[in-house]
Amino acid sequence: MNFAGKVALVTGGSRGIGAATTRAIVSSGGSVVVHYGSNQEAAEMLVAEVGRDRCHLVRADLGTAGVAAGLWGEALAWKGKIDVLVNNAGIFLTEDRAGPDEVWRELWLRTLQINLISAADLSREAINCWLAAKSGGAIVNVASRAAFRGDSPDHWSYAASKGALVSLTKTLARAYSGQGIYSYGIAPGFVMTDMAQAEFDRDPTMRQRLINDIPYGEIAPAEEIANAICFFASGLATHATGQTLDVNGASYVR
């Protein structure tokens, strides 16, 4: 894969899948605008690792409506162009079906805002920009196997948001591939990240329970998800626009 001369915007880029994607793009010759929400320390460490000439930080709270235009504009100003948008930022909140109504609604609204609406808003900014410049571009949306198989009884909003993200991916592909704008999805299962490790530290039985649900027998490393993202983003499979690729160790096979 060759990203020489290309600039990508990766949301949620300071940790996990986002950080692995940033490293992969930079190692393939590209430059990355790394969006982060609150963990400035992790973001700064990533920039120090890959080099400030190839990586630029932008902070924005994607849980706040209307921030996409400012985020896109700040990202665009760094190199004067963006060729790839990776909508990776997401949250996984636990909701109590029998809990208070106001808490239920708040969790749903926050999940949809970050996992779906912010991705749609940034995609809109990207498409408007690329159509005006007649430059084309690629959007990769990080969904989840939950989009297809559903999730646990405590994560309705997460599954719903990821299912909608897959539908958004298809819609953008059908609407804009004729203008050189390609849209793809990646649907991971459980991924080994520092956030996952924190969960395992809290519950020592959790790792094995997850592995028992994965025929492959291992939790996917973030680097494999990043490789799949970069494959689509690189332009090597433009006729696959609109597709969502499963990367879940056969824990859900369509």
Secondary structure, 3 states (H helix, E strand, C coil): CCCCCCEEEECCCCCHHHHHHHHHHHHCCCEEEEEECCCHHHHHHHHHHHCCCCEEEEECCCCCCCCHHHHHHHHHHHHCCCCEEEECCCCCCCCCCCCCHHHHHHHHHHHHHHHHHHHHHHHHHHHHHHHHHCCCEEEEEECCCHHHHCCCCCCHHHHHHHHHHHHHHHHHHHHHHHHCEEEEEEEECCEECHHHHHHHHHCCCHHHHHHCCCCCCCCEEHHHHHHHHHHHHCCCCHHHCCCEEEECCCCCCC
